[in-house]
Amino acid sequence: MLAQYLPSPAQGRNVVIGAGKAAAAMAAALEAAWPEVALEGVVVTRYGHRVTTRQGNRVSTRQGNRVTTRQGNRVTTEKIKVLEAAHPVPDAASEAAAHAMLAAVRGLTAEDQVIALISGGASSLMALPAPGLSLEDKQWAAKALLASGAPIATMNRIRKRLSAIKGGQLALACRPARLVTLAISDVPGDDPMLIGSGPTMVEGADYRLIATPKMALEAAADATRAQGVRVEILGDALEGEAAQLGRDMAGRARRARGPVVLLSGGETTVTIGAANPGRGGRNTEFLLSLALALDGAPGIYGLAGDSDGIDGSEDAAGAIITPDTLARAKSAGLDPRAMLKAHDSYSLFSSLGDLVVTGPTLTNVNDIRAILIT
């Protein structure tokens, strides 16, 4: 997707900066598109996402309903330095990455060009505390926001106020060089100020969206229709509590006339509050709630996962449910309703072998949910 959105190379220096779960893959795509250009710069991605472009065949294995997908040989960048840091709570490497980004754009002229590669996750991966704050302050705030159930738009507005690099401040540091931002959206509505908390978004910015949740859903819909199955796209920006959306979707699925696939995207939340949660993520919580509300309804199947391959902080992208999910759980001695209340959905699907494990996909266009009614 990236090459078609690139500007022409500058006569001066061509500096690349970037942050997010897709930053390393985007940097590799840029190098591939401009093999003769003297690129320089630095990007930061999540731990384990440093590997960039992939070669070779996709290999999938199945154990029960658990699907694990891995890639073949991998290639890394040669000109653009790739750093790794923590997500979703920043660490010292996140702060170091922010300093490295500012150092990369220092001393540029009007003859130079900066290409910023921004994707979801940048808020945590590039963390520079605002004056008067410490990294520990930002870590406390990140943990509090994650447990609060606040929507991503609210979280990123707060993150900007606590930062010395977000909310357009990185863009200001690039002046007087030309700045072009290539972004992959993972936020409902694709607001540039909210993607990674908008580090390069200022008035008049050259900001180019190269991939969005809507594009992803439309591609999934086209692939499904090619199999002769009708598709309804319910929206790419669904928000709210994951468990409540599961209940709402169950009602929609019961009323639907199959065969049809109901597709949706967006980013739900899970309000932890003062609870001591089990293991889970917003997609597995959605699915467990959906299964409970469907109560074994025949002919209805569900899949939900985070497109970056990581549902929350676990090692699964998401999971699947089938009409016999609850029956199998009870046969295994599990209490699905109690596990939902304890935010322990990952543990339930892991026990059933129903997790979907892809590893890092090296992109991030938010969550994707599919419900099949046969």
GUBA-452902 format. One record per atom (N, C-alpha, C): residue in one letter; x, y, z. Coordinates in steps of 0.2 Angstrom, whole numbers, padded with zeros to 4 digits, always signed. Layout:
BEGIN
AXYZ;...
//
This chain:
BEGIN
M+0004-0006+0000;M+0000+0000+0000;M+0004+0006+0000;L+0010+0006+0003;L+0014+0012+0004;L+0017+0015-0002;A+0020+0012-0007;A+0023+0015-0012;A+0019+0020-0016;Q+0013+0018-0017;Q+0008+0023-0021;Q+0007+0029-0018;Y+0009+0030-0012;Y+0007+0036-0008;Y+0014+0040-0007;L+0019+0038-0009;L+0026+0041-0008;L+0026+0048-0012;P+0029+0053-0009;P+0031+0059-0013;P+0037+0058-0017;S+0040+0063-0021;S+0046+0062-0025;S+0052+0063-0020;P+0057+0060-0021;P+0063+0061-0016;P+0065+0068-0016;A+0068+0070-0011;A+0071+0077-0010;A+0078+0077-0013;Q+0080+0083-0015;Q+0087+0084-0018;Q+0091+0084-0012;G+0089+0086-0006;G+0093+0086+0000;G+0093+0079+0003;R+0093+0079+0010;R+0092+0073+0014;R+0085+0071+0014;N+0085+0064+0014;N+0078+0061+0015;N+0078+0057+0021;V+0075+0060+0026;V+0075+0057+0033;V+0069+0053+0035;V+0069+0047+0037;V+0063+0043+0039;V+0063+0043+0047;I+0057+0045+0049;I+0055+0044+0056;I+0049+0040+0057;G+0047+0037+0062;G+0041+0033+0063;G+0040+0030+0069;A+0034+0028+0071;A+0032+0025+0077;A+0026+0021+0076;G+0025+0015+0079;G+0019+0011+0079;G+0021+0004+0077;K+0015+0000+0078;K+0016-0008+0077;K+0018-0009+0070;A+0016-0005+0065;A+0018-0006+0058;A+0024-0003+0056;A+0028+0001+0060;A+0033+0006+0058;A+0039+0002+0055;A+0041-0004+0057;A+0046-0008+0054;A+0044-0010+0047;A+0039-0013+0047;A+0036-0015+0040;A+0036-0010+0035;M+0033-0004+0037;M+0033+0002+0033;M+0040+0004+0031;A+0044+0004+0036;A+0051+0007+0034;A+0054+0002+0029;A+0053-0005+0029;A+0056-0009+0024;A+0052-0008+0017;A+0046-0007+0017;A+0042-0005+0011;A+0045+0001+0008;L+0047+0006+0012;L+0050+0012+0009;L+0056+0011+0006;E+0061+0007+0009;E+0067+0005+0007;E+0066+0001+0000;A+0062-0003+0000;A+0060-0007-0006;A+0058-0003-0012;A+0054+0003-0010;A+0051+0007-0016;A+0057+0012-0018;W+0061+0014-0014;W+0067+0019-0016;W+0074+0015-0015;P+0075+0010-0019;P+0082+0007-0018;P+0088+0011-0019;E+0087+0016-0023;E+0093+0021-0025;E+0093+0027-0021;V+0089+0028-0017;V+0089+0034-0013;V+0093+0033-0006;A+0097+0038-0005;A+0101+0038+0002;A+0096+0040+0008;L+0093+0035+0010;L+0088+0036+0016;L+0092+0035+0022;E+0090+0039+0027;E+0092+0038+0034;E+0087+0039+0039;G+0088+0038+0045;G+0083+0039+0050;G+0082+0033+0055;V+0076+0034+0059;V+0075+0029+0064;V+0067+0028+0065;V+0065+0022+0066;V+0058+0021+0068;V+0058+0016+0074;V+0052+0016+0078;V+0052+0012+0084;V+0045+0008+0083;T+0046+0002+0085;T+0040-0003+0085;T+0040-0006+0092;R+0035-0011+0092;R+0034-0014+0098;R+0039-0020+0099;Y+0041-0022+0105;Y+0045-0028+0106;Y+0042-0034+0102;G+0046-0037+0098;G+0044-0043+0094;G+0042-0041+0087;H+0041-0035+0086;H+0038-0032+0079;H+0044-0029+0075;R+0050-0031+0077;R+0056-0028+0073;R+0057-0031+0066;V+0055-0037+0066;V+0056-0040+0059;V+0051-0037+0054;T+0053-0036+0048;T+0050-0032+0044;T+0047-0036+0038;T+0049-0035+0032;T+0045-0038+0026;T+0046-0046+0027;R+0041-0049+0024;R+0041-0057+0024;R+0042-0059+0017;Q+0045-0065+0017;Q+0046-0069+0010;Q+0044-0076+0012;G+0042-0080+0007;G+0041-0087+0008;G+0033-0088+0009;N+0031-0094+0010;N+0024-0096+0010;N+0022-0095+0017;R+0015-0093+0018;R+0012-0093+0024;R+0010-0100+0026;V+0012-0102+0032;V+0011-0109+0035;V+0006-0109+0041;S+0000-0112+0040;S-0005-0113+0045;S-0005-0120+0048;T-0006-0120+0055;T-0007-0127+0058;T-0013-0126+0062;R-0016-0132+0063;R-0022-0132+0067;R-0022-0137+0072;Q-0024-0135+0079;Q-0025-0140+0084;Q-0031-0139+0087;G-0036-0144+0086;G-0043-0142+0087;G-0045-0137+0083;N-0048-0132+0086;N-0050-0126+0083;N-0045-0120+0083;R-0040-0121+0087;R-0034-0116+0087;R-0030-0116+0081;V-0030-0110+0078;V-0027-0109+0071;V-0020-0105+0073;T-0015-0107+0071;T-0008-0104+0072;T-0005-0103+0065;T-0004-0096+0063;T-0001-0095+0057;T+0006-0091+0058;R+0011-0094+0054;R+0017-0091+0054;R+0020-0089+0047;Q+0025-0085+0046;Q+0028-0084+0040;Q+0034-0087+0038;G+0036-0087+0032;G+0043-0090+0030;G+0049-0085+0032;N+0054-0085+0027;N+0059-0081+0028;N+0058-0074+0029;R+0062-0070+0033;R+0061-0063+0035;R+0067-0059+0033;V+0065-0053+0031;V+0070-0048+0029;V+0070-0042+0033;T+0075-0039+0035;T+0075-0033+0039;T+0078-0027+0035;T+0077-0021+0038;T+0079-0015+0035;T+0087-0014+0035;E+0089-0010+0030;E+0097-0009+0029;E+0099-0002+0030;K+0095+0003+0029;K+0096+0010+0030;K+0093+0013+0036;I+0087+0011+0037;I+0083+0014+0042;I+0084+0010+0049;K+0086+0013+0054;K+0087+0010+0060;K+0080+0008+0064;V+0079+0002+0066;V+0073+0000+0069;V+0074-0001+0077;L+0071+0003+0081;L+0071+0002+0088;L+0065-0002+0091;E+0065-0004+0097;E+0059-0008+0100;E+0058-0005+0107;A+0052-0004+0108;A+0050-0002+0115;A+0043-0005+0117;A+0041-0003+0123;A+0035-0007+0126;A+0028-0004+0124;H+0024-0008+0124;H+0017-0007+0122;H+0012-0012+0126;P+0007-0009+0130;P+0004-0003+0129;P+0006+0002+0134;V+0010+0000+0139;V+0013+0005+0144;V+0020+0007+0142;P+0022+0013+0141;P+0029+0015+0139;P+0034+0013+0144;D+0040+0012+0142;D+0046+0011+0146;D+0052+0015+0144;A+0058+0014+0147;A+0063+0018+0146;A+0065+0018+0139;A+0064+0013+0135;A+0066+0012+0128;A+0061+0017+0124;S+0055+0018+0126;S+0050+0022+0123;S+0053+0029+0123;E+0055+0031+0129;E+0058+0038+0130;E+0064+0039+0126;A+0069+0034+0126;A+0075+0034+0122;A+0073+0035+0114;A+0068+0031+0112;A+0065+0032+0105;A+0063+0039+0103;A+0060+0042+0108;A+0057+0049+0106;A+0063+0054+0106;H+0068+0053+0110;H+0074+0057+0109;H+0078+0055+0103;A+0078+0049+0101;A+0081+0047+0094;A+0078+0050+0088;M+0071+0051+0089;M+0067+0054+0083;M+0069+0061+0083;L+0069+0065+0088;L+0071+0072+0088;L+0078+0073+0086;A+0082+0069+0088;A+0089+0069+0085;A+0090+0068+0078;A+0086+0064+0075;A+0086+0062+0068;A+0084+0068+0064;V+0079+0073+0066;V+0077+0078+0062;V+0080+0085+0064;R+0085+0084+0068;R+0089+0091+0070;R+0093+0093+0065;G+0093+0100+0064;G+0097+0103+0059;G+0096+0102+0052;L+0089+0101+0050;L+0087+0100+0043;L+0086+0107+0040;T+0086+0107+0033;T+0085+0113+0029;T+0079+0113+0025;A+0078+0118+0021;A+0072+0118+0017;A+0073+0113+0011;E+0079+0111+0010;E+0081+0107+0004;E+0079+0099+0006;D+0078+0098+0012;D+0077+0091+0015;D+0070+0089+0015;Q+0069+0083+0016;Q+0062+0080+0017;Q+0062+0075+0022;V+0057+0075+0026;V+0056+0070+0032;V+0049+0066+0030;I+0050+0060+0030;I+0044+0055+0029;I+0043+0052+0036;A+0037+0053+0038;A+0035+0050+0045;A+0030+0044+0044;L+0032+0039+0047;L+0028+0033+0046;L+0024+0031+0053;I+0018+0033+0053;I+0014+0033+0059;I+0009+0027+0059;S+0008+0023+0064;S+0003+0018+0065;S+0001+0017+0072;G-0004+0013+0073;G-0006+0012+0080;G-0001+0010+0085;G-0001+0012+0091;G+0004+0010+0096;G+0009+0015+0097;A+0009+0020+0092;A+0014+0025+0093;A+0014+0029+0100;S+0008+0030+0102;S+0008+0034+0109;S+0012+0031+0114;S+0012+0024+0115;S+0016+0021+0120;S+0024+0020+0118;L+0025+0019+0111;L+0032+0018+0109;L+0036+0024+0108;M+0033+0030+0108;M+0037+0036+0108;M+0035+0040+0113;A+0037+0040+0119;A+0035+0043+0125;A+0040+0048+0128;L+0039+0054+0127;L+0043+0060+0130;L+0039+0064+0135;P+0040+0063+0141;P+0036+0067+0146;P+0036+0075+0145;A+0030+0078+0146;A+0030+0085+0145;A+0034+0088+0151;P+0036+0094+0150;P+0040+0097+0156;P+0036+0097+0163;G+0040+0095+0168;G+0037+0094+0174;G+0034+0087+0176;L+0034+0083+0171;L+0032+0076+0172;L+0038+0071+0171;S+0037+0065+0173;S+0042+0060+0173;S+0039+0054+0169;L+0044+0049+0167;L+0042+0043+0164;L+0037+0039+0168;E+0038+0039+0175;E+0034+0036+0180;E+0027+0039+0180;D+0027+0045+0179;D+0020+0049+0179;D+0016+0046+0172;K+0020+0046+0167;K+0016+0043+0161;K+0014+0036+0161;Q+0018+0032+0164;Q+0017+0025+0165;Q+0011+0024+0170;W+0010+0028+0175;W+0004+0028+0179;W-0002+0030+0176;A-0001+0035+0172;A-0007+0037+0168;A-0009+0032+0163;A-0004+0029+0159;A-0006+0024+0154;A-0010+0018+0158;K-0008+0016+0163;K-0011+0010+0167;K-0018+0012+0169;A-0019+0018+0171;A-0025+0021+0174;A-0030+0021+0168;L-0028+0024+0162;L-0032+0024+0156;L-0034+0018+0154;L-0029+0013+0153;L-0031+0006+0151;L-0036+0003+0155;A-0036+0004+0161;A-0041+0001+0166;A-0048+0004+0166;S-0048+0010+0164;S-0054+0015+0165;S-0060+0013+0160;G-0058+0010+0154;G-0063+0008+0149;G-0064+0014+0145;A-0060+0019+0145;A-0061+0025+0141;A-0060+0024+0134;P-0064+0027+0129;P-0062+0025+0122;P-0056+0028+0120;I-0053+0025+0114;I-0046+0027+0112;I-0046+0035+0111;A-0051+0038+0108;A-0051+0045+0107;A-0049+0049+0113;T-0053+0047+0118;T-0052+0050+0125;T-0045+0049+0127;M-0042+0043+0127;M-0036+0041+0129;M-0030+0045+0126;N-0031+0046+0119;N-0026+0049+0115;N-0026+0057+0116;R-0032+0059+0118;R-0032+0067+0119;R-0028+0068+0126;I-0029+0064+0130;I-0025+0065+0137;I-0018+0063+0136;R-0016+0058+0132;R-0009+0057+0131;R-0005+0063+0128;K-0009+0067+0123;K-0006+0072+0120;K-0004+0078+0125;R-0008+0079+0130;R-0007+0084+0135;R-0001+0082+0140;L+0001+0076+0140;L+0006+0074+0144;L+0013+0073+0141;S+0013+0075+0134;S+0019+0073+0130;S+0022+0079+0127;A+0029+0079+0126;A+0033+0084+0123;A+0034+0083+0116;I+0031+0077+0113;I+0032+0076+0106;I+0026+0074+0102;K+0020+0073+0105;K+0014+0071+0102;K+0010+0078+0101;G+0004+0077+0098;G+0000+0083+0096;G+0003+0088+0092;G+0007+0086+0087;G+0010+0090+0082;G+0017+0093+0084;Q+0020+0091+0090;Q+0026+0094+0092;Q+0032+0091+0088;L+0031+0084+0086;L+0037+0081+0082;L+0037+0085+0075;A+0031+0087+0072;A+0031+0091+0066;A+0035+0097+0066;L+0034+0101+0072;L+0037+0107+0073;L+0045+0106+0073;A+0047+0101+0076;A+0054+0099+0076;A+0057+0098+0069;C+0053+0096+0064;C+0056+0095+0058;C+0057+0101+0054;R+0054+0106+0055;R+0055+0112+0051;R+0062+0115+0051;P+0064+0118+0045;P+0060+0120+0039;P+0060+0114+0034;A+0062+0108+0035;A+0061+0103+0030;A+0054+0101+0028;R+0053+0099+0022;R+0046+0097+0020;R+0045+0090+0024;L+0038+0090+0027;L+0036+0084+0031;L+0030+0081+0027;V+0031+0074+0026;V+0025+0070+0023;V+0024+0064+0028;T+0018+0064+0030;T+0016+0058+0035;T+0012+0053+0031;L+0014+0047+0031;L+0011+0041+0029;L+0008+0037+0035;A+0002+0036+0035;A-0001+0034+0041;A-0006+0028+0040;I-0006+0023+0045;I-0011+0017+0045;I-0015+0019+0051;S-0021+0019+0049;S-0026+0021+0055;S-0028+0015+0058;D-0029+0016+0065;D-0032+0011+0069;D-0037+0014+0074;V-0039+0020+0072;V-0044+0023+0077;V-0051+0024+0073;P-0056+0023+0077;P-0063+0025+0074;P-0063+0032+0071;G-0065+0032+0065;G-0066+0039+0061;G-0059+0041+0058;D-0054+0038+0059;D-0047+0040+0056;D-0045+0047+0057;D-0046+0050+0063;D-0044+0056+0064;D-0037+0057+0065;P-0033+0060+0060;P-0026+0061+0061;P-0023+0063+0067;M-0027+0067+0071;M-0024+0069+0078;M-0025+0064+0083;L-0028+0058+0081;L-0029+0053+0086;L-0025+0047+0084;I-0022+0046+0078;I-0018+0041+0076;I-0011+0042+0079;G-0009+0037+0084;G-0003+0038+0088;G-0003+0045+0091;S-0008+0048+0093;S-0009+0054+0096;S-0006+0060+0092;G-0006+0059+0086;G-0005+0065+0081;G+0002+0068+0082;P+0008+0065+0082;P+0014+0068+0083;P+0016+0073+0077;T+0014+0071+0071;T+0016+0075+0065;T+0010+0079+0062;M+0004+0080+0066;M-0002+0083+0063;M-0002+0090+0066;V-0001+0095+0061;V-0002+0102+0062;V-0006+0105+0056;E-0008+0111+0057;E-0012+0114+0052;E-0008+0114+0045;G-0012+0112+0040;G-0008+0112+0033;G-0004+0106+0032;A-0004+0101+0036;A+0001+0095+0036;A-0001+0091+0030;D+0004+0088+0027;D+0004+0084+0021;D+0003+0077+0024;Y-0003+0075+0025;Y-0005+0069+0029;Y-0008+0064+0025;R-0006+0058+0023;R-0008+0053+0019;R-0010+0046+0022;L-0016+0045+0022;L-0019+0038+0025;L-0018+0033+0020;I-0013+0028+0021;I-0012+0023+0016;I-0016+0016+0018;A-0019+0016+0024;A-0023+0010+0025;A-0027+0012+0031;T-0034+0009+0031;T-0039+0011+0036;T-0043+0005+0038;P-0046+0005+0043;P-0051-0001+0045;P-0056-0002+0040;K-0059+0004+0036;K-0064+0003+0031;K-0061-0001+0025;M-0055+0001+0023;M-0051-0003+0018;M-0051-0010+0020;A-0049-0012+0026;A-0048-0019+0028;A-0055-0023+0027;L-0060-0020+0030;L-0067-0023+0030;L-0069-0024+0023;E-0068-0019+0018;E-0070-0020+0011;E-0066-0025+0008;A-0060-0026+0009;A-0056-0031+0007;A-0058-0038+0009;A-0060-0039+0016;A-0063-0045+0018;A-0069-0046+0015;A-0073-0041+0014;A-0080-0042+0011;A-0079-0045+0004;D-0075-0042+0000;D-0074-0044-0007;D-0071-0051-0007;A-0067-0053-0002;A-0065-0060-0002;A-0070-0065+0000;T-0075-0063+0004;T-0080-0067+0006;T-0085-0068+0001;R-0087-0062-0003;R-0092-0063-0008;R-0089-0067-0014;A-0082-0067-0015;A-0079-0071-0020;A-0081-0079-0019;Q-0082-0081-0012;Q-0084-0087-0010;Q-0092-0089-0011;G-0095-0084-0014;G-0102-0084-0015;G-0107-0083-0008;V-0104-0080-0003;V-0108-0078+0003;V-0109-0071+0003;R-0115-0069+0005;R-0117-0062+0006;R-0114-0059+0012;V-0113-0053+0012;V-0109-0049+0017;V-0113-0043+0019;E-0114-0041+0025;E-0116-0035+0028;E-0111-0032+0032;I-0108-0026+0030;I-0103-0022+0034;I-0107-0018+0039;L-0107-0019+0045;L-0110-0015+0050;L-0107-0009+0052;G-0101-0008+0050;G-0097-0001+0052;G-0090-0003+0054;D-0086+0002+0053;D-0079+0001+0054;D-0077+0005+0061;A-0082+0008+0064;A-0080+0012+0070;A-0084+0010+0076;L-0086+0004+0077;L-0090+0002+0083;L-0086+0002+0089;E-0089+0005+0094;E-0085+0006+0101;E-0090+0004+0106;G-0088+0005+0112;G-0092+0003+0118;G-0089-0003+0122;E-0092-0005+0127;E-0090-0011+0131;E-0090-0017+0127;A-0085-0021+0127;A-0084-0027+0123;A-0090-0032+0124;A-0091-0033+0131;A-0096-0037+0133;A-0103-0035+0130;Q-0105-0029+0131;Q-0111-0026+0128;Q-0112-0027+0121;L-0106-0026+0117;L-0107-0026+0110;L-0108-0034+0108;G-0105-0038+0112;G-0106-0045+0111;G-0114-0047+0111;R-0117-0044+0117;R-0124-0046+0117;R-0128-0042+0112;D-0126-0036+0110;D-0130-0033+0104;D-0129-0037+0098;M-0123-0039+0096;M-0122-0043+0090;M-0125-0050+0090;A-0126-0053+0096;A-0130-0059+0096;A-0137-0058+0094;G-0140-0053+0096;G-0147-0051+0094;G-0147-0050+0087;R-0142-0046+0084;R-0142-0045+0077;R-0141-0052+0073;A-0137-0056+0075;A-0136-0062+0072;A-0142-0067+0072;R-0146-0067+0078;R-0152-0071+0078;R-0157-0069+0073;R-0157-0062+0072;R-0162-0059+0067;R-0160-0060+0060;A-0154-0061+0058;A-0151-0061+0051;A-0154-0068+0048;R-0155-0067+0041;R-0156-0073+0037;R-0150-0075+0033;G-0148-0081+0034;G-0142-0083+0031;G-0143-0087+0025;P-0138-0088+0021;P-0131-0087+0023;P-0128-0080+0022;V-0125-0078+0028;V-0123-0071+0027;V-0117-0070+0032;V-0112-0066+0031;V-0107-0064+0036;V-0108-0057+0038;L-0108-0056+0044;L-0109-0049+0047;L-0102-0047+0049;L-0099-0042+0045;L-0092-0039+0047;L-0093-0032+0050;S-0088-0031+0055;S-0088-0025+0058;S-0081-0024+0061;G-0079-0017+0062;G-0073-0015+0065;G-0074-0010+0070;G-0068-0007+0072;G-0068-0003+0078;G-0064-0005+0084;E-0065-0002+0089;E-0061-0003+0095;E-0066-0003+0101;T-0067-0009+0104;T-0071-0009+0110;T-0067-0007+0116;T-0070-0007+0122;T-0066-0006+0128;T-0068-0011+0133;V-0064-0012+0138;V-0065-0017+0144;V-0064-0013+0150;T-0069-0012+0154;T-0068-0008+0160;T-0066-0013+0166;I-0060-0012+0168;I-0057-0017+0173;I-0059-0014+0180;G-0058-0007+0181;G-0060-0004+0188;G-0055-0007+0193;A-0058-0008+0199;A-0054-0011+0204;A-0053-0018+0205;A-0056-0022+0199;A-0055-0029+0199;A-0048-0032+0198;N-0047-0038+0200;N-0041-0041+0199;N-0042-0046+0193;P-0041-0044+0187;P-0043-0047+0181;P-0039-0054+0180;G-0042-0058+0176;G-0039-0064+0174;G-0035-0062+0167;R-0035-0067+0163;R-0031-0065+0156;R-0037-0064+0151;G-0036-0059+0147;G-0041-0058+0142;G-0039-0052+0138;G-0043-0050+0133;G-0042-0045+0128;G-0049-0043+0126;R-0050-0037+0123;R-0057-0035+0121;R-0060-0039+0116;N-0056-0043+0111;N-0059-0047+0106;N-0062-0054+0109;T-0057-0057+0114;T-0060-0063+0117;T-0065-0061+0122;E-0065-0055+0125;E-0071-0054+0129;E-0078-0053+0125;F-0077-0050+0120;F-0083-0049+0115;F-0085-0056+0113;L-0081-0060+0111;L-0083-0067+0109;L-0086-0071+0114;L-0084-0071+0121;L-0087-0075+0126;L-0094-0072+0128;S-0094-0065+0128;S-0101-0062+0129;S-0106-0064+0123;L-0103-0064+0117;L-0107-0066+0111;L-0110-0073+0112;A-0105-0078+0114;A-0107-0085+0115;A-0112-0086+0120;L-0111-0082+0125;L-0116-0083+0131;L-0123-0081+0129;A-0123-0075+0125;A-0130-0072+0123;A-0133-0077+0117;L-0129-0080+0113;L-0132-0084+0108;L-0134-0091+0111;D-0131-0093+0117;D-0133-0099+0121;D-0134-0105+0116;G-0129-0106+0112;G-0129-0112+0108;G-0133-0112+0102;A-0135-0106+0100;A-0140-0106+0094;A-0136-0109+0088;P-0140-0113+0084;P-0137-0117+0079;P-0135-0113+0073;G-0130-0115+0069;G-0128-0111+0063;G-0125-0104+0064;I-0123-0103+0070;I-0120-0096+0070;I-0113-0097+0073;Y-0108-0094+0069;Y-0101-0094+0071;Y-0098-0087+0072;G-0093-0086+0076;G-0090-0080+0076;G-0082-0080+0077;L-0079-0075+0074;L-0072-0074+0074;L-0071-0066+0076;A-0066-0065+0080;A-0064-0058+0081;A-0057-0058+0083;G-0053-0053+0081;G-0046-0052+0082;G-0044-0045+0081;D-0038-0044+0084;D-0035-0037+0083;D-0030-0038+0077;S-0031-0034+0072;S-0027-0035+0066;S-0020-0035+0066;D-0017-0032+0072;D-0010-0032+0073;D-0007-0039+0076;G-0012-0043+0077;G-0010-0050+0080;G-0010-0051+0087;I-0011-0045+0091;I-0011-0045+0098;I-0017-0042+0101;D-0021-0046+0104;D-0027-0044+0108;D-0025-0042+0115;G-0025-0035+0116;G-0023-0032+0122;G-0015-0034+0123;S-0014-0038+0128;S-0007-0039+0129;S-0005-0047+0129;E-0010-0051+0126;E-0009-0058+0126;E-0005-0060+0119;D-0004-0066+0118;D-0001-0069+0113;D-0005-0071+0107;A-0012-0070+0108;A-0017-0072+0103;A-0020-0065+0099;A-0021-0066+0093;A-0025-0061+0090;A-0032-0060+0092;G-0035-0066+0094;G-0042-0066+0096;G-0044-0074+0096;A-0050-0075+0094;A-0052-0082+0095;A-0058-0083+0090;I-0061-0089+0091;I-0067-0091+0087;I-0072-0094+0092;I-0079-0094+0090;I-0084-0097+0094;I-0088-0101+0089;T-0091-0107+0091;T-0095-0111+0087;T-0101-0112+0091;P-0106-0115+0088;P-0112-0117+0092;P-0111-0121+0098;D-0106-0125+0098;D-0105-0129+0104;D-0100-0127+0109;T-0098-0120+0108;T-0093-0117+0113;T-0094-0118+0120;L-0101-0116+0122;L-0102-0116+0129;L-0103-0124+0132;A-0105-0128+0127;A-0106-0135+0130;A-0099-0138+0131;R-0094-0137+0126;R-0087-0139+0127;R-0084-0136+0133;A-0085-0130+0135;A-0083-0126+0140;A-0085-0130+0147;K-0092-0131+0147;K-0094-0134+0153;K-0092-0141+0154;S-0091-0145+0148;S-0088-0152+0149;S-0081-0152+0152;A-0078-0146+0150;A-0071-0146+0153;A-0070-0143+0160;G-0076-0142+0163;G-0076-0140+0170;G-0076-0132+0171;L-0077-0128+0165;L-0076-0121+0165;L-0083-0118+0166;D-0083-0112+0169;D-0089-0108+0170;D-0089-0102+0166;P-0091-0102+0160;P-0091-0096+0155;P-0093-0090+0158;R-0099-0090+0162;R-0101-0083+0164;R-0097-0080+0170;A-0094-0085+0174;A-0090-0082+0179;A-0083-0080+0176;M-0081-0083+0171;M-0075-0081+0168;M-0075-0074+0164;L-0081-0073+0161;L-0083-0067+0158;L-0082-0061+0164;K-0086-0062+0169;K-0086-0058+0174;K-0079-0056+0177;A-0074-0061+0177;A-0068-0060+0179;A-0063-0058+0174;H-0066-0056+0168;H-0061-0054+0162;H-0056-0059+0161;D-0058-0066+0161;D-0053-0071+0160;D-0055-0075+0154;S-0057-0071+0148;S-0059-0075+0142;S-0054-0078+0138;Y-0047-0076+0139;Y-0042-0079+0136;Y-0041-0086+0138;S-0041-0087+0145;S-0040-0093+0148;S-0046-0098+0146;L-0052-0096+0145;L-0057-0101+0143;L-0055-0103+0135;F-0054-0098+0131;F-0053-0100+0124;F-0046-0104+0123;S-0041-0103+0127;S-0035-0107+0127;S-0037-0114+0129;S-0041-0115+0135;S-0042-0121+0137;S-0046-0125+0131;L-0050-0122+0127;L-0054-0125+0122;L-0050-0126+0116;G-0044-0123+0115;G-0040-0123+0109;G-0043-0119+0104;D-0047-0114+0106;D-0050-0110+0101;D-0047-0103+0100;L-0041-0102+0102;L-0038-0095+0101;L-0035-0095+0094;V-0035-0089+0091;V-0032-0088+0084;V-0025-0085+0086;V-0020-0088+0084;V-0013-0085+0085;V-0009-0084+0079;T-0008-0078+0077;T-0004-0076+0071;T+0003-0074+0072;G+0004-0072+0078;G+0010-0068+0080;G+0009-0061+0077;P+0014-0057+0078;P+0014-0050+0075;P+0012-0050+0067;T+0007-0046+0065;T+0006-0046+0058;T+0009-0040+0055;L+0012-0036+0059;L+0016-0030+0057;L+0012-0025+0053;T+0006-0025+0054;T+0001-0019+0052;T-0004-0018+0058;N-0008-0013+0057;N-0013-0012+0062;N-0019-0008+0060;V-0024-0011+0058;V-0030-0007+0056;V-0036-0009+0060;N-0035-0009+0067;N-0040-0010+0072;N-0043-0017+0072;D-0048-0018+0076;D-0051-0025+0077;D-0055-0027+0071;I-0056-0033+0069;I-0060-0036+0064;I-0064-0041+0067;R-0071-0041+0066;R-0076-0046+0069;R-0080-0048+0063;A-0081-0055+0063;A-0085-0058+0058;A-0089-0063+0061;I-0096-0063+0060;I-0101-0068+0062;I-0104-0071+0056;L-0103-0077+0056;L-0106-0081+0050;L-0113-0084+0052;I-0118-0083+0049;I-0125-0086+0050;I-0126-0091+0044;T-0126-0097+0045;T-0127-0102+0039;T-0134-0103+0037;
//
